Amino acid sequence: MARTNGKPTEDRQDWPRVCAIIVTYGARHQFLARVLARVVACGIAQVVVVFNGNYAANVLLPENCTIVNSPRNLGSAGGFKAGIEAALELDAEYFLLLDDDNLLASDCLQRLLSAWQKLGGTSLTALQAYRPSQPWHRIAVREGVLAVGRPNTYGWFNVSNEPHLLRRQLAAGDSSFALDVEPQNALVSISLAAYGGLFLGREALQLPERPDPRYFCYYDDFDFTDRLVRRGVEIHLCADARIEDIDSSWHALNERVHPTFSPHTADERIYLDLRNAFIFYRSRITSRAFYGLNAVGFWLGMAYLALFRSADIGTTKRRLALICRAVRFGSRGEFAPYDDGQESRPKGQG
């Protein structure tokens, strides 16, 4: 893994030293260019860019940029692990983790710093910038409820999240979750966070916790931030510090066929997402009865999708077999690859 350091530029006067850690992969350089331009415009002094097997010499990088060039895709887990380790070698006070499609609002950094001070600015304070494209973010700022990480979740399903998520999972959509709905809660305490928009100080990032490369992608961010919280880090979702996701997630495809049973969704994505969900939630089972109830809900949901929101019989049969495999290995806590014969390396990671 190659690493090169650019010449640092002068910080804005009295502006805290902030380092952005950005992980990119695949043919996404057009997103990266926009994100980098906004990062620089926001006054972020240092940038670490991790190229996950996709380095391109023609990408315009800021002068104050450290490049981590991996010859292969390490996934979001390996990518952010490498980025964090490189960033800690710099002299930044604060760190902002970003995916390569996370476009900061022009005042996002300023609002994060203001919220940090409002919360007391302790060494173990962390913030999550608000990404309206994420349904669980919208639920949190609208209702003060964290819809991810709930105990006794079975894979992708927890009955406690209804009616928040069932309409989204089994129906065409829910207009009450529109992106322009005004947040009702400015700062919401959360026990998990995504990489994209995670803002924290040096002391928190220096804790002996790193993203687990075995996840490769999906739920690795939840696992990482869950371990940080267990070590005393307090995370708040900051509703007025906004980030726009300029690329659509595969979860959010707007079509009759559900992404789980769509031929346009890579098998590896389905497998890793579901396998990792089961691995992550294994340690959160507190009631076998409630867990069993959620299992019934999960399989009923899969049956509904297979019958009414699938593409064709061939894809449906293949996906059901894939889902069963993911459930089997994930329930055992086994990071078994998608393909028994080789290490899993999906083209995408988020």
For each residue, the residues with C-beta under 8 A, 3 or more apart:
1: 68 69 70 71 82
2: 67 68 69
3: 66 67 68 69 86
4: 66 67 69
5: 66 67
6: 61 62 63 64 65 66 67
7: 63 64
8: 45 46 63 64
9: 45 62 63 64
10:
11: 15 17 45
12: 15 43 45
13:
14:
15: 11 12 18 43 45
16: 93 94 113
17: 11 45 46 91 92 93 94
18: 15 43 44 45 46 92 93 94 95 96 109
19: 44 45 46 47 48 87 90 92 94 95 96
20: 39 44 46 47 48 95 96 97 98
21: 48 50 80 83 84 86 87 95 96 97 98
22: 32 35 36 39 47 48 49 50 83 98 99 100
23: 49 50 52 76 79 80 83 98 99 100 195
24: 28 29 31 32 49 50 51 52 54 100
25: 28 51 52 53 54 73 79 100 348 349
26: 52 54 73 347 348
27: 54
28: 24 25 31 32 54 100 101 247
29: 24 32 33 54 56 59
30: 33 34
31: 24 28 34 35 100 101 246 247
32: 22 24 28 29 35 36 49 59 100
33: 29 30 36 37 59 60
34: 30 31 37 38 103 246
35: 22 31 32 38 39 98 100 101 102 103 104 246
36: 22 32 33 39 40 47 49 60 61 62 65
37: 33 34 40 41
38: 34 35 41 42 103 104 106
39: 20 22 35 36 42 44 47 62 98 104
40: 36 37 43 44 47 62
41: 37 38 106
42: 38 39 104 106 108 109 110
43: 12 15 18 40 109
44: 18 19 20 39 40 47 96 109
45: 8 9 11 12 15 17 18 19 64 92
46: 8 17 18 19 20 64 65 66 87 90 92
47: 19 20 22 36 39 40 44 61 62 64 65 66
48: 19 20 21 22 65 66 67 68 83 86 87 90
49: 22 23 24 32 36 61 65 66 67 68 83
50: 21 22 23 24 68 70 74 79 80 82 83 86
51: 24 25 54 55 56 67 68 69 70
52: 23 24 25 26 70 72 73 74 75 78 79 349
53: 25 70 71 72 73 74
54: 24 25 26 27 28 29 51 73
55: 51 59 67 69
56: 29 51 59
57:
58:
59: 29 32 33 55 56
60: 33 36
61: 6 36 47 49 65 67
62: 6 9 36 39 40 47 65
63: 6 7 8 9
64: 6 7 8 9 45 46 47
65: 6 36 46 47 48 49 61 62
66: 3 4 5 6 46 47 48 49 86 87 90
67: 2 3 4 5 6 48 49 51 55 61
68: 1 2 3 48 49 50 51 82 83 86
69: 1 2 3 4 51 55
70: 1 50 51 52 53 73 74 78 79 82
71: 1 53
72: 52 53 345
73: 25 26 52 53 54 70 345 349
74: 50 52 53 70 77 78 79 81 82 213 216
75: 52 78 79 213 215 216 217 220 349
76: 23 79 80 99 195 211 216 217 218 220 221 349 350
77: 74 80 81 211 212 213 214 215 216 217 220 224
78: 52 70 74 75 81 82 211 213 216
79: 23 25 50 52 70 74 75 76 82 83 349
80: 21 23 50 76 77 83 84 97 195 211 220 221 224
81: 74 77 78 84 85 210 211 213
82: 1 50 68 70 74 78 79 85 86
83: 21 22 23 48 49 50 68 79 80 86 87 97
84: 21 80 81 87 88 95 97 205 210 211
85: 81 82 88 89 210
86: 3 21 48 50 66 68 82 83 89 90
87: 19 21 46 48 66 83 84 90 92 95 205
88: 84 85 202 205 206
89: 85 86
90: 19 46 48 66 86 87
91: 17
92: 17 18 19 45 46 87 95 202
93: 16 17 18 201 202
94: 16 17 18 19 113 116 199 200 201 202
95: 18 19 20 21 84 87 92 199 200 201 202 205
96: 18 19 20 21 44 109 112 129 197 198 199
97: 20 21 80 83 84 195 196 197 198 199
98: 20 21 22 23 35 39 102 104 195 196 197 243
99: 22 23 76 102 195 196 245 350
100: 22 23 24 25 28 31 32 35
101: 28 31 35 245 246 247
102: 35 98 99 131 196 197 243 244 245
103: 34 35 38 243 244 245 246
104: 35 38 39 42 98 108 109 129 242 243
105: 108 111 241 242 243 244
106: 38 41 42
107: 110 111 241
108: 42 104 105 111 112 129 241 242 243
109: 18 42 43 44 96 104 112 113 241
110: 42 107 113 114
111: 105 107 108 114 115 238 240 241
112: 96 108 109 115 116 127 129 199 238 241
113: 16 94 109 110 116 117
114: 110 111 117 118
115: 111 112 118 119 127 187 236 238 240 241
116: 94 112 113 119 121 125 127 199
117: 113 114 120 121
118: 114 115 187
119: 115 116 122 125 127 187 234 236
120: 117 125
121: 116 117 125
122: 119 125 234
123: 201 203 204
124: 201 203 204 231 232 233 234
125: 116 119 120 121 122 200 201 204 233 234 236
126: 193 198 199 200 201 204 225 228 233 234 235 236
127: 112 115 116 119 198 199 200 235 236 237 238 241
128: 137 190 193 194 197 198 199 235 236 237 238
129: 96 104 108 112 196 197 198 199 238 241 242 243
130: 137 141 183 197 237 238 239 240 241 242 243
131: 102 134 137 194 196 197 242 243 244 245
132: 137 138 179 180 242 244
133: 137 179 244 245 248 249 252
134: 131 137 138 194 245
135: 138 139 147 164 165 168 177
136: 139 140 146 147 148
137: 128 130 131 132 133 134 140 141 237
138: 132 134 135 141 142 177 179 181
139: 135 136 142 143 145 146 147 164 177
140: 136 137 143 144 145 146 147 185 188 190 237
141: 130 137 138 144 183 184 185 188 237 239
142: 138 139 181 183 184 185
143: 139 140 164 184 185
144: 140 141 184 185 188
145: 139 140 164
146: 136 139 140 149 150 188 190 191 192
147: 135 136 139 140 150 161 164 165
148: 136 192 222
149: 146 153 191 192 222 226 284
150: 146 147 153 158 160 161 284
151: 284 285 286 287 290
152: 158 281 284 285 286 287 290 291 294
153: 149 150 156 157 158 277 281 284 294
154: 157 158 281 291 294 295 297 298
155: 274 277 278 281 298 327 330
156: 153 169 274 277 298 301
157: 153 154 169 294 297 298 301
158: 150 152 153 154 161 294
159: 162 293 294 297
160: 150
161: 147 150 158 164 165 166
162: 159 165 166
163: 166 167
164: 135 139 143 145 147 161 167 168
165: 135 147 161 162 168 169
166: 161 162 163 169 170 301
167: 163 164 170 171 173 174
168: 135 164 165 171 173 174 177
169: 156 157 165 166 258 301
170: 166 167 301 304 305 309
171: 167 168 174
172: 254 256
173: 167 168 177 254
174: 167 168 171 177
175: 178
176: 181
177: 135 138 139 168 173 174 181
178: 175 181
179: 132 133 138
180: 132
181: 138 142 176 177 178
182:
183: 130 141 142 186 239 240
184: 141 142 143 144
185: 140 141 142 143 144 188 239
186: 183 238 239 240
187: 115 118 119 236 237 238 239
188: 140 141 144 146 185 236 237 239
189: 234 235 236
190: 128 140 146 193 235 236 237
191: 146 149 226 229 235
192: 146 148 149 221 222 225 226 229 235
193: 126 128 190 197 198 221 222 225 235 237
194: 128 131 134 197 198 221 222
195: 23 76 80 97 98 99 198 221 224
196: 97 98 99 102 129 131 243 245
197: 96 97 98 102 128 129 130 131 193 194 241 243
198: 96 97 126 127 128 129 193 194 195 221 225 235
199: 94 95 96 97 112 116 126 127 128 129 241
200: 94 95 125 126 127 204 205 228 233
201: 93 94 95 123 124 125 126 204 205
202: 88 92 93 94 95 205 206
203: 123 124 206 207
204: 123 124 125 126 200 201 207 228 233
205: 84 87 88 95 200 201 202
206: 88 202 203
207: 203 204 228 231 233
208:
209: 224 227 228 231
210: 81 84 85 224
211: 76 77 78 80 81 84 215 220 221 223 224
212: 77 215 220 223 224
213: 74 75 77 78 81 216
214: 77 335
215: 75 77 211 212 218 219 220 223 272 276 279 335
216: 74 75 76 77 78 213 220 272 344 345 346 349
217: 75 76 77 220 272 276 346 348 349 350
218: 76 215 269 272 273 276 277 349 350
219: 215 222 223 273 276 277 279 280
220: 75 76 77 80 211 212 215 216 217 223 224 276
221: 76 80 192 193 194 195 198 211 224 225
222: 148 149 192 193 194 219 225 226 280
223: 211 212 215 219 220 226 227 280
224: 77 80 195 209 210 211 212 220 221 227 228
225: 126 192 193 198 221 222 228 229 233 235
226: 149 191 192 222 223 229 230 280
227: 209 223 224 230 231
228: 126 200 204 207 209 224 225 231 233 235
229: 191 192 225 226 232 233 234 235
230: 226 227
231: 124 207 209 227 228
232: 124 229
233: 124 125 126 200 204 207 225 228 229
234: 119 122 124 125 126 189 229
235: 126 127 128 189 190 191 192 193 198 225 228 229
236: 115 119 125 126 127 128 187 188 189 190
237: 127 128 130 137 140 141 187 188 190 193
238: 111 112 115 127 128 129 130 186 187 241
239: 130 141 183 185 186 187 188
240: 111 115 130 183 186
241: 105 107 108 109 111 112 115 127 129 130 197 199 238
242: 104 105 108 129 130 131 132
243: 98 102 103 104 105 108 129 130 131 196 197
244: 102 103 105 131 132 133
245: 99 101 102 103 131 133 134 196 248 249
246: 31 34 35 101 103
247: 28 31 101
248: 133 245 252 253
249: 133 245 252 350
250: 253 259 265 269 348
251: 259
252: 133 248 249
253: 248 250 259 262 264 265
254: 172 173
255: 262
256: 172 309
257: 261 262 309 310 311
258: 169 261 262 305 309 310
259: 250 251 253 262 264 265
260: 265 270 302 305 319 323
261: 257 258 305 306 309 310 311 315 316 319
262: 253 255 257 258 259 265 311 315
263: 311 312 315
264: 253 259
265: 250 253 259 260 262 269 270
266: 269 270 346 347 348
267: 270 271 318 319 322 338
268: 271 272 338 344 345 346 347
269: 218 250 265 266 272 273 346 348
270: 260 265 266 267 273 274 319 322 323 326
271: 267 268 274 275 322 325 326 338 344
272: 215 216 217 218 268 269 275 276 326 338 344 346
273: 218 219 269 270 276 277
274: 155 156 270 271 277 278 323 326 327 330
275: 271 272 278 279 326 329 330 335 336
276: 215 217 218 219 220 272 273 279 280 330
277: 153 155 156 218 219 273 274 280 281 330
278: 155 274 275 281 282 326 327 329 330 331
279: 215 219 275 276 282 330 333 334 335
280: 219 222 223 226 276 277 283 284
281: 152 153 154 155 277 278 284 285
282: 278 279 285 330 331 333
283: 280
284: 149 150 151 152 153 280 281
285: 151 152 281 282 288 291
286: 151 152 290
287: 151 152 290 291
288: 285 291 292
289: 292 293
290: 151 152 286 287 293 294
291: 152 154 285 287 288 294 295
292: 288 289 295 296
293: 159 289 290 296 297
294: 152 153 154 157 158 159 290 291 297 298
295: 154 291 292 298 299
296: 292 293 299 300
297: 154 157 159 293 294 300 301
298: 154 155 156 157 294 295 301 302
299: 295 296 302 303
300: 296 297 303 304
301: 156 157 166 169 170 297 298 304 305
302: 260 298 299 305 306 320 323
303: 299 300 306 307
304: 170 300 301 307 308 309
305: 170 258 260 261 301 302 308 309 310
306: 261 302 303 309 310 316 319 320
307: 303 304 310
308: 304 305
309: 170 256 257 258 261 304 305 306
310: 257 258 261 305 306 307 315 316 319
311: 257 261 262 263 315 316
312: 263 315 316
313: 316 317
314: 317 318
315: 261 262 263 310 311 312 318 319
316: 261 306 310 311 312 313 319 320
317: 313 314 320 321
318: 267 314 315 321 322
319: 260 261 267 270 306 310 315 316 322 323
320: 302 306 316 317 323 324
321: 317 318 324 325
322: 267 270 271 318 319 325 326
323: 260 270 274 302 319 320 326 327
324: 320 321 327 328
325: 271 321 322 328 329
326: 270 271 272 274 275 278 322 323 329 330
327: 155 274 278 323 324 330 331
328: 324 325 331 332
329: 275 278 325 326 332 334 335 336
330: 155 274 275 276 277 278 279 282 326 327 333 334
331: 278 282 327 328
332: 328 329
333: 279 282 330
334: 279 329 330
335: 214 215 275 279 329
336: 275 329 340
337: 340 342 343 344
338: 267 268 271 272 344 346
339: 342 344
340: 336 337
341:
342: 337 339
343: 337
344: 216 268 271 272 337 338 339
345: 72 73 216 268
346: 216 217 266 268 269 272 338 349
347: 26 266 268
348: 25 26 217 250 266 269
349: 25 52 73 75 76 79 216 217 218 346
350: 76 99 217 218 249
